[in-house]
Amino acid sequence: MSRYHESTATSSFIIGIGIGISNLLFSESSQSGDGEGATTKLLLLQFPPFTLPLFNFNINNFKRSLVLSLYFTVQIMGNPNPNPNPEEEKSLQEELLGPILLGDRVMKLALEAESSKVDCTGLAKKVQLLCDNLRSVVRIVSGTQGLNERPIRRIVGEVSKNLDRTLALVRKCKKHGGVLRQVFSMTSTADFRKVWNLLESSNGDMIWLLSIFDSKGMNLSLPPIASNDPILAWVWTYTYTLQLGQPKDRAEAATELGSLARDNDRNKFIILEEGGVLPLLKLLKEAASPDAQVAAANALVNVATNQDKVVSFIVTSNAVSAIVQVLGDSPMRVRVSVANLISSMAEQDADARAEFVRANVTRPLVSLLSMDTVLADPMAGRASFHSLVQNLSSVGDAGLDGSSRGSSHHRREREREREVESPELRNDVKVSCAKALWKLSKGCLSACRKITETKGLLCLAKIIESESGELKLNCLMAVMEIAAVAESNADLRTVAFKRTATAAKAVLDQLLRVVQEERDPGLQIPAIKAIGSLARNFPGKVPQVLGPLVTQLGNRDVDVASESAIALGKFVCTDNYNCVDHSKAILELDGIPKLMKLLPINGRQQVHGLKLLCYLALNVGNSKVLEQERALSTLDRLARPVIAQHPDLKELCAKAIHHLTLYQPGAQLHRQPLGL
């Protein structure tokens, strides 16, 4: 026998002695067949039979001990791993069957009680009512598909615990032999009162559950199980209303769930854990009730905000394609809410962005964004092969959406709906779609490609030109994110922002116009960032591009000035092939004096201004302008404190100072070493 088996057998012997003594003290009388059988089933271990003569026992106990101890020994010796893997979660019907059978056992033992008969009879009646309610729930669950199981499982689990305590109590009321058994089997009125209260609570939970089913979820009351956490009961009630209620009630329940989610993050987690997200997604697909769709989408936005787990759950539930379909097929007011949901999910999770792109969400977003915009097409008079393929693809997609969309009558109805929609609603749709494109394109190469392969860039440029407010800002942010992705991807940069492309020209013109004409830093900053991201796309001398950026170096808003310095730094950094030509252009545009005025201001702008000055010193260090503006002494004075906080600039500053000393006569004699 192995050492493992020896230690296991020894442990089983010791445990068997303890449990065997417990069995002698508390087992039922040998005259009761049911009680003896119940004890045999419940006993997991017994002490070996050769230890039994030490105690006062009867022959029935001896037989049971012998059989069970042999069975236990064989199991342990034959199984080197006595801890099997946990079973899979039971079905809901199996979960309900357990307490029903347990209740039947409790009633049978209660009716056979030898002591406290009146109390046991009262408990039996209480358990009978509880079992009847459990059977009613079984019938409802069997006849209803897709019912939320989480509340039922939690309530049934609590019922099972209370029935176990009831069983332990009524077993003490049977006749026992021996003084010790009677001592350990004594019961009190307090014991019965405690168990009675537990059964009362379980009955209250079951009655509440049945009332929810009967009222289709509209019974907003508090079950005993949720007395310390009312949010739990509200979430359960609203969830069942979403599944069982009328369309109007469902919309109201979705609104209430959204309101709960807006209160705090804990409520969002409870809604997810208690099964409230899937009914909301199902309600979102129901095209028959636009009000319910709007309420469901708004609720999902509130639940998903700042909750990565909720977003991941929606993605893994394969609901993304359904969300995209609702965006393309629903009335305008529904589309606003759905676009907001897409924005919220895309903002938080990269997997969600990728999944939306795979579902081709950019197509309906761009289409809705451009619904009031005329996009000039220089190839309008020529039917190119590419345009023919796109048209055929559009027709095919329309046919795949269902017979209702394929109907010309249905399309005419849709056009009439669009005509009667208010301008405010149409603007809200475009604002939401622009924001969705902005969030989707952030750091997502596939989304940026999808947008640029359509007329998305041209559409964004047209809206930046003609619109204002939030719509204009969202479009600028979308362009900024696309340009940021293009900065690190040469293929996207050369294809989407090709200088001869109509869309690229339109976008650049609008970005420069915003930088020059707008006075709102919130609009200027994304435009400046976008231009800086495209710095490597421009040829040698582009004063029309650099001029507005140089001008903004003197902007009173330090954030605008800082972003201008960052953007100009991308034009003149050593990674840019045309850095020398761009540096000369900045000198010609009188950029050095503006830059020198920016440097004394401590903060972010000083760091980026110093970095820009270093690149200019490396590229055009022989310039008289740098000498006249005392660039070398400025670098000497500012380098040490800046490098102390930004060590990554140490090498750049050292090279710039060394380069300037080569071109400025007498500099070596009068300056002190930097000590880098």
C-alpha positions in Angstrom: 0.0 0.0 0.0 1.4 3.4 -0.9 2.1 6.1 1.7 -0.8 8.2 0.3 -3.3 5.3 0.7 -2.0 4.6 4.3 -2.5 8.1 5.4 -5.9 8.3 3.7 -7.0 5.1 5.4 -5.8 6.4 8.8 -7.7 9.6 8.3 -10.8 7.7 7.4 -10.5 5.6 10.5 -10.3 8.7 12.8 -13.1 10.5 11.0 -15.1 7.3 11.1 -14.9 7.1 14.8 -16.1 10.6 15.3 -19.0 10.3 12.9 -19.9 6.9 14.2 -20.3 8.2 17.7 -22.5 11.0 16.3 -24.6 8.4 14.5 -25.0 6.4 17.7 -26.2 9.5 19.6 -28.5 11.0 17.0 -29.7 8.3 14.5 -33.4 7.4 14.4 -34.9 4.4 16.1 -34.4 1.1 14.4 -38.1 0.5 14.4 -38.7 3.2 11.8 -37.9 2.0 8.3 -38.0 5.5 6.7 -35.8 7.1 9.3 -33.2 4.3 9.1 -33.1 4.6 5.3 -32.8 8.3 5.5 -29.9 8.0 7.9 -28.2 5.4 5.7 -28.4 7.8 2.8 -27.1 10.8 4.7 -24.2 9.0 6.4 -21.0 9.5 4.3 -18.6 7.9 6.7 -18.8 5.2 9.5 -16.1 4.0 11.8 -14.7 0.5 11.2 -16.7 -2.4 12.7 -13.9 -3.7 14.9 -14.2 -0.5 17.1 -17.9 -0.9 17.7 -17.7 -3.2 20.8 -16.3 -0.2 22.6 -19.7 1.4 22.6 -23.3 0.4 23.4 -24.8 -0.3 20.0 -27.6 -2.3 18.4 -27.3 -4.8 15.5 -28.9 -2.5 12.9 -26.3 0.2 13.6 -23.6 -2.4 13.4 -24.8 -3.7 10.0 -25.0 -0.2 8.5 -21.5 0.7 9.9 -20.0 -2.5 8.4 -21.5 -1.9 4.9 -20.7 1.8 4.7 -17.2 1.5 6.2 -16.3 -1.2 3.6 -17.8 1.0 0.8 -15.8 4.0 2.0 -12.6 2.1 2.3 -12.9 0.6 -1.2 -13.7 4.1 -2.6 -10.6 5.7 -0.9 -8.2 2.9 -1.8 -9.4 2.6 -5.3 -9.4 6.3 -6.1 -6.1 8.2 -5.6 -8.0 11.5 -6.0 -10.9 11.5 -3.6 -11.8 15.1 -4.6 -13.7 14.9 -7.9 -14.2 17.9 -10.1 -17.3 19.9 -9.2 -20.4 19.1 -11.2 -21.8 21.4 -13.8 -24.6 23.7 -12.8 -27.9 21.9 -12.5 -30.8 22.8 -14.7 -33.5 25.0 -13.1 -35.9 22.1 -13.0 -33.4 20.0 -11.1 -32.7 22.9 -8.8 -36.4 23.1 -8.0 -36.9 19.4 -7.5 -34.3 19.2 -4.7 -36.2 21.3 -2.1 -39.5 19.7 -3.1 -38.2 16.2 -2.2 -36.6 17.6 0.9 -39.9 19.2 1.9 -41.7 15.9 1.5 -39.1 14.2 3.8 -39.6 17.0 6.4 -43.4 16.5 6.3 -43.1 12.8 6.7 -40.8 13.0 9.7 -42.8 15.8 11.3 -46.0 13.6 11.2 -44.0 10.8 12.9 -42.7 13.0 15.7 -42.9 11.6 19.2 -42.4 14.9 21.0 -43.5 18.5 20.3 -46.2 17.0 18.0 -48.2 20.3 17.8 -45.1 22.3 16.8 -44.1 19.7 14.3 -47.6 19.6 12.8 -47.5 23.4 12.4 -44.1 23.1 10.6 -45.5 20.4 8.4 -48.3 22.6 7.2 -45.9 25.4 6.6 -43.6 23.1 4.6 -46.7 21.9 2.6 -47.5 25.4 1.5 -43.9 26.0 0.6 -43.8 22.8 -1.6 -47.0 23.8 -3.3 -45.5 27.2 -4.2 -42.4 25.4 -5.5 -44.5 23.2 -7.7 -46.3 26.2 -9.1 -42.9 27.8 -10.0 -41.9 24.5 -11.7 -45.0 24.7 -13.9 -44.4 28.3 -14.8 -40.7 27.7 -15.6 -41.6 24.7 -17.7 -44.1 26.7 -19.8 -42.0 29.9 -20.3 -38.9 30.0 -22.5 -35.9 32.2 -21.7 -37.0 33.2 -18.2 -34.4 34.9 -16.1 -33.2 32.1 -13.8 -31.0 34.2 -11.4 -33.7 35.3 -9.0 -35.3 31.9 -8.9 -32.0 30.1 -8.2 -31.2 32.5 -5.4 -34.6 32.2 -3.7 -34.6 28.4 -4.1 -31.1 28.1 -2.7 -32.3 30.0 0.4 -35.4 27.8 0.6 -33.2 24.7 0.6 -31.1 26.0 3.5 -34.2 26.7 5.6 -35.6 23.2 4.8 -32.3 21.6 5.9 -32.6 23.4 9.3 -36.2 22.3 9.6 -35.2 18.7 8.9 -32.6 18.8 11.6 -35.2 20.1 14.1 -37.9 17.6 13.4 -35.5 14.7 13.5 -34.8 15.5 17.1 -38.5 15.0 17.9 -38.4 11.2 17.2 -38.1 8.7 20.0 -34.5 8.0 21.0 -33.0 5.4 23.2 -30.4 6.2 25.8 -29.9 9.2 28.1 -27.2 10.8 26.1 -29.3 10.8 23.0 -32.2 12.4 24.7 -30.0 15.1 26.1 -28.5 15.9 22.7 -32.0 15.7 21.1 -33.7 18.2 23.4 -35.6 21.0 21.7 -37.1 24.3 22.9 -39.8 26.7 21.9 -37.2 29.1 20.7 -35.9 26.5 18.2 -39.3 26.1 16.7 -39.9 29.8 16.6 -36.7 30.4 14.8 -37.4 27.7 12.2 -41.0 28.9 11.9 -39.7 32.4 11.0 -37.3 31.0 8.4 -40.1 29.1 6.7 -42.2 32.2 6.9 -39.5 34.1 5.1 -39.2 31.4 2.4 -42.9 31.3 1.9 -42.8 35.1 1.5 -40.1 34.8 -1.1 -42.1 32.2 -3.1 -45.3 34.2 -2.9 -43.5 37.3 -4.1 -42.0 35.3 -7.0 -45.4 33.9 -8.0 -47.0 37.4 -7.7 -44.3 38.8 -10.1 -45.2 36.1 -12.6 -48.9 36.7 -12.2 -48.6 40.4 -12.6 -46.2 40.1 -15.5 -43.5 41.8 -13.4 -45.4 44.9 -12.5 -45.7 44.1 -8.7 -43.0 46.4 -7.2 -42.8 44.9 -3.7 -40.0 43.7 -1.4 -39.4 40.0 -0.8 -37.8 39.0 2.5 -34.7 37.8 0.8 -34.0 41.3 -0.4 -35.1 43.2 2.7 -31.5 44.4 3.3 -30.9 45.3 -0.4 -34.0 46.7 -2.1 -32.1 47.4 -5.3 -32.0 43.6 -5.8 -35.8 43.3 -5.8 -36.2 46.3 -8.1 -33.8 44.8 -10.6 -35.6 41.5 -10.5 -39.0 43.1 -10.9 -37.9 45.3 -13.9 -36.1 42.3 -15.5 -39.2 40.2 -15.4 -41.3 43.1 -16.7 -38.9 43.3 -19.7 -39.6 39.6 -20.3 -43.3 39.2 -19.5 -44.9 42.7 -19.6 -46.7 44.6 -22.3 -44.7 46.9 -24.7 -45.6 50.1 -22.7 -44.6 48.4 -19.4 -41.4 47.1 -20.9 -40.4 50.6 -22.0 -41.1 51.8 -18.5 -39.1 49.0 -16.9 -36.1 49.7 -19.2 -36.3 53.4 -18.3 -36.3 52.5 -14.6 -33.3 50.1 -15.0 -31.4 52.9 -16.8 -32.2 55.3 -13.9 -30.9 52.8 -11.4 -27.7 52.3 -13.5 -27.2 56.1 -13.6 -27.1 56.3 -9.8 -23.9 54.3 -9.1 -21.6 51.6 -10.4 -22.8 49.1 -7.9 -26.3 49.1 -9.5 -24.7 48.6 -12.9 -22.9 45.5 -11.6 -26.1 44.2 -10.0 -28.1 44.6 -13.3 -25.4 42.6 -15.1 -25.1 39.9 -12.5 -28.8 39.5 -12.0 -29.5 39.0 -15.7 -30.8 42.4 -16.7 -28.6 43.0 -19.8 -29.9 40.2 -22.1 -33.6 41.3 -21.8 -32.6 44.9 -22.6 -30.8 43.6 -25.8 -33.8 41.6 -26.7 -36.1 44.6 -26.3 -33.8 46.6 -28.5 -34.4 44.3 -31.4 -38.2 44.6 -31.2 -39.0 46.9 -34.1 -42.8 47.0 -33.2 -42.2 49.4 -30.4 -39.8 52.3 -31.1 -40.5 53.8 -27.6 -39.3 50.5 -26.0 -36.3 50.4 -28.3 -35.3 54.0 -27.3 -35.7 53.1 -23.6 -33.7 49.9 -24.0 -30.8 51.6 -25.8 -30.7 54.5 -23.3 -30.7 51.9 -20.4 -27.8 50.0 -22.1 -25.8 53.2 -22.4 -26.2 53.9 -18.7 -25.4 50.3 -17.7 -22.4 50.1 -20.0 -20.8 53.5 -19.1 -17.5 52.9 -17.2 -18.3 49.2 -17.0 -15.8 47.1 -19.1 -17.5 43.9 -17.9 -20.9 45.0 -19.3 -19.3 45.9 -22.7 -17.5 42.6 -22.8 -20.7 40.7 -22.0 -22.5 42.4 -24.8 -19.7 41.6 -27.3 -19.5 38.0 -26.2 -23.3 37.6 -26.4 -23.0 38.2 -30.2 -25.3 41.2 -29.9 -23.1 43.6 -32.0 -24.5 42.6 -35.3 -28.0 43.1 -34.0 -27.2 46.6 -32.7 -25.8 47.5 -36.2 -29.0 46.2 -37.8 -31.2 48.3 -35.5 -29.0 51.3 -36.4 -29.7 50.8 -40.1 -33.4 49.8 -39.9 -35.0 51.9 -37.1 -36.7 55.3 -37.0 -34.5 58.3 -36.4 -35.1 58.7 -32.7 -34.1 55.1 -32.2 -31.0 55.6 -34.2 -29.9 58.4 -31.9 -29.9 56.2 -28.9 -28.3 53.2 -30.7 -25.5 55.5 -32.0 -24.9 56.7 -28.4 -24.7 53.0 -27.3 -22.1 52.3 -30.0 -20.1 55.3 -28.9 -20.2 54.2 -25.3 -19.1 50.7 -26.1 -16.4 51.7 -28.6 -14.9 54.2 -26.1 -14.3 51.6 -23.5 -13.2 48.4 -25.3 -10.9 47.7 -28.2 -12.6 44.4 -28.9 -15.9 46.1 -29.2 -14.4 48.5 -31.7 -13.1 45.6 -33.8 -16.4 43.7 -33.6 -18.4 46.8 -34.7 -16.0 47.2 -37.7 -16.5 43.6 -38.6 -20.2 44.2 -38.6 -19.7 47.1 -41.0 -21.1 49.7 -38.7 -19.2 52.5 -40.5 -21.5 52.2 -43.5 -24.8 53.2 -41.8 -23.0 55.8 -39.6 -21.5 57.6 -42.7 -24.7 57.3 -44.5 -26.7 58.9 -41.7 -24.0 61.6 -41.2 -24.2 62.6 -44.8 -28.0 62.5 -45.3 -28.3 66.3 -45.6 -24.8 66.8 -47.2 -24.2 67.0 -50.9 -20.8 65.3 -51.6 -19.3 66.6 -54.8 -17.8 63.7 -56.8 -15.4 64.6 -59.6 -16.1 61.3 -61.2 -19.9 61.8 -61.2 -20.1 61.8 -65.0 -18.2 58.6 -65.4 -19.5 55.2 -64.2 -16.3 53.6 -63.0 -16.1 49.9 -62.3 -15.6 50.7 -58.6 -18.8 52.7 -58.4 -20.7 50.0 -60.2 -19.5 47.4 -57.7 -20.5 49.7 -54.8 -24.0 50.2 -56.3 -24.5 46.5 -56.8 -23.3 45.9 -53.2 -25.8 48.4 -51.9 -28.6 46.7 -53.8 -27.5 43.3 -52.5 -27.4 44.6 -48.9 -30.8 46.1 -49.2 -32.2 42.8 -50.4 -30.6 40.9 -47.6 -32.3 43.0 -44.9 -35.7 41.3 -45.5 -38.7 41.4 -47.7 -40.1 44.5 -45.9 -37.1 46.6 -46.9 -37.2 45.2 -50.4 -40.7 46.5 -50.8 -40.9 49.7 -52.7 -44.0 50.7 -50.7 -42.0 50.4 -47.5 -39.1 52.5 -48.9 -41.6 55.2 -49.9 -43.0 55.2 -46.3 -39.4 55.6 -45.0 -38.9 58.6 -47.2 -42.1 60.2 -46.0 -40.9 59.6 -42.4 -37.6 61.3 -43.1 -39.5 64.3 -44.7 -41.6 64.9 -41.6 -38.7 64.6 -39.1 -37.7 67.8 -37.4 -34.4 69.4 -38.1 -33.5 69.1 -34.5 -33.9 65.3 -34.6 -31.9 65.0 -37.8 -29.1 67.1 -36.2 -29.2 64.8 -33.1 -28.8 61.8 -35.4 -25.7 63.4 -37.1 -24.2 64.4 -33.8 -24.5 60.9 -32.4 -23.2 59.3 -35.6 -20.2 61.7 -35.7 -19.4 60.8 -32.1 -19.6 57.1 -32.8 -17.2 57.5 -35.7 -14.9 59.4 -33.4 -14.9 56.7 -30.8 -14.6 53.9 -33.3 -11.6 55.4 -35.1 -9.6 56.0 -31.9 -6.6 53.6 -32.2 -8.4 51.3 -34.5 -6.8 50.9 -37.9 -9.6 48.8 -39.4 -12.2 51.4 -38.5 -10.1 54.2 -40.0 -9.7 52.2 -43.2 -13.4 51.6 -43.5 -14.1 55.2 -43.0 -11.6 56.4 -45.5 -12.6 53.8 -48.1 -16.1 55.2 -48.2 -16.8 59.0 -48.5 -16.3 59.4 -44.8 -13.4 61.8 -44.9 -15.1 64.0 -47.5 -18.3 64.0 -45.5 -16.5 65.0 -42.3 -14.8 67.8 -44.2 -18.1 69.1 -45.5 -19.7 69.1 -42.1 -16.7 70.9 -40.5 -17.1 73.5 -43.2 -20.9 74.1 -42.9 -21.9 73.1 -39.3 -21.1 74.3 -35.8 -21.3 73.3 -32.2 -21.1 69.7 -31.0 -21.5 68.3 -34.5 -18.5 70.2 -35.8 -16.5 69.2 -32.8 -17.3 65.5 -33.1 -16.3 65.6 -36.8 -13.0 67.3 -35.9 -12.3 64.8 -33.3 -13.0 61.9 -35.7 -10.5 63.5 -38.2 -7.9 63.9 -35.5 -8.2 60.2 -34.5 -7.9 59.0 -38.1 -4.9 61.2 -38.6 -3.3 59.9 -35.4 -3.7 56.3 -36.6 -2.3 57.4 -40.0 0.7 58.9 -38.3 1.9 55.4 -37.3 0.7 53.6 -40.4 2.4 54.6 -43.6 -0.1 52.7 -45.9 -3.1 54.5 -44.4 -1.3 57.8 -44.5 -0.3 57.6 -48.1 -3.6 56.2 -49.4 -6.2 58.1 -47.3 -4.3 61.4 -47.1 -2.8 61.4 -50.6 -2.2 65.1 -51.5 -3.9 64.7 -54.8 -7.0 63.1 -53.4 -10.2 65.2 -53.2 -11.1 64.1 -49.7 -7.6 64.7 -48.4 -7.5 68.2 -49.9 -10.9 69.1 -48.4 -9.9 67.9 -45.0 -6.6 69.8 -45.0 -8.4 73.0 -46.1 -10.9 72.8 -43.3 -8.2 72.0 -40.7 -6.2 75.0 -41.7 -9.3 77.2 -41.8 -10.3 76.1 -38.3 -6.8 76.9 -37.0 -6.8 80.3 -38.6 -10.3 81.5 -38.1 -11.8 79.8 -35.1 -11.3 81.4 -31.6 -12.4 78.4 -29.6 -9.5 76.4 -28.3 -11.7 73.3 -28.2 -11.9 73.4 -32.0 -8.4 74.6 -32.7 -6.6 72.0 -30.7 -7.9 68.9 -32.5 -7.3 70.6 -35.9 -3.7 71.4 -34.9 -3.1 67.8 -33.7 -4.5 66.4 -36.9 -2.1 68.6 -39.0 0.8 67.5 -36.8 0.0 63.9 -37.3 0.2 64.3 -41.1 3.5 66.1 -41.0 5.4 63.4 -42.9 2.9 63.7 -45.8 3.9 67.2 -46.8 6.7 68.1 -49.3 9.7 70.3 -48.7 8.2 73.8 -48.3 4.6 74.2 -47.3 4.3 77.8 -45.9 0.5 77.6 -46.3 0.5 74.7 -43.8 3.2 75.9 -41.4 2.1 79.5 -41.4 -1.1 79.0 -39.3 0.8 76.8 -36.8 3.6 79.4 -36.4 1.0 82.0 -35.8 -0.6 80.0 -33.0 2.7 79.8 -31.1 1.8 83.3 -29.9 -1.7 82.3 -29.0 -2.8 83.6 -25.5 -4.2 80.1 -24.7 -1.2 78.2 -23.5 -2.7 74.8 -24.6 -3.1 76.0 -28.2 0.5 77.3 -28.2 1.7 74.0 -26.7 -0.1 72.0 -29.3 1.3 74.2 -32.1 4.8 73.6 -30.7 4.2 69.9 -30.7 2.9 69.9 -34.2 5.8 72.0 -35.5 8.1 69.6 -33.7 6.8 66.7 -35.9 7.6 68.7 -39.0 11.2 69.4 -38.0 12.2 66.3 -36.0 14.9 64.1 -37.5 12.3 61.4 -38.4 10.9 63.7 -41.0 12.7 63.5 -44.3 12.0 67.2 -45.1 12.9 68.5 -41.6 15.6 70.9 -42.9 13.2 72.5 -45.4 10.5 72.8 -42.8 12.9 74.4 -40.4 13.9 77.0 -42.9 10.3 77.7 -43.6 9.6 78.3 -39.9 12.6 80.8 -39.8 11.2 82.6 -42.8 7.7 82.8 -41.2 9.3 84.6 -38.2 8.7 81.6 -35.9 11.8 82.0 -33.7 10.7 85.2 -31.9 7.3 83.7 -31.1 9.0 80.5 -29.9 11.4 82.5 -27.6 8.4 84.3 -26.0 6.8 80.9 -25.2 9.9 79.4 -23.5 10.0 81.4 -20.3 6.5 80.1 -19.3 6.9 77.2 -17.0 4.9 74.1 -17.8 4.1 71.8 -20.6 4.5 74.5 -23.3 8.1 75.2 -22.1 9.1 71.5 -22.5 7.7 71.2 -26.0 9.0 74.6 -27.0 12.5 73.7 -25.8 12.2 70.5 -27.8 11.2 72.4 -31.0 14.1 74.9 -30.4 16.6 71.9 -30.2 15.4 70.5 -33.5 15.7 73.9 -35.2 19.2 74.3 -33.8 20.2 70.9 -35.2 18.7 71.7 -38.6 19.5 75.3 -39.2 22.1 76.0 -36.4 24.0 78.4 -38.7 21.1 80.8 -38.9 21.7 84.4 -37.8 18.2 84.5 -36.4 19.1 81.9 -33.7 22.1 83.9 -32.8 20.2 87.2 -32.6 17.5 85.6 -30.4 20.2 84.2 -28.1 19.1 80.6 -28.6 22.3 79.2 -27.1 22.0 81.1 -23.8 18.3 80.2 -23.6 19.1 76.5 -24.0 21.9 76.8 -21.4 19.5 78.4 -18.9 16.5 76.2 -19.4 18.1 72.8 -20.2 19.0 71.8 -16.6 15.6 72.3 -14.9 13.8 70.8 -17.8 16.1 67.8 -18.1 15.7 67.2 -14.3 12.0 66.4 -14.9 12.4 65.0 -18.4 15.6 62.9 -18.7 14.7 61.7 -22.1 15.6 65.2 -23.5 19.1 65.1 -22.2 20.8 63.8 -25.4 18.7 66.1 -27.6 19.6 69.2 -25.6 23.3 68.3 -25.5 23.4 67.8 -29.3 21.6 71.1 -29.9 23.9 73.1 -27.6 27.0 71.5 -29.2 25.7 72.3 -32.6 25.1 75.9 -31.8 28.5 76.4 -30.3 30.1 75.4 -33.6 28.4 78.2 -35.5 28.4 81.0 -33.0 31.9 82.6 -32.6 33.2 83.0 -29.1 30.5 80.8 -27.6 33.0 78.3 -26.2 34.9 81.1 -24.3 31.9 82.6 -22.5 29.6 79.6 -21.7 29.9 77.2 -18.9 29.7 73.5 -19.6 26.2 72.0 -19.2 27.6 69.0 -17.4 25.2 66.6 -19.1 
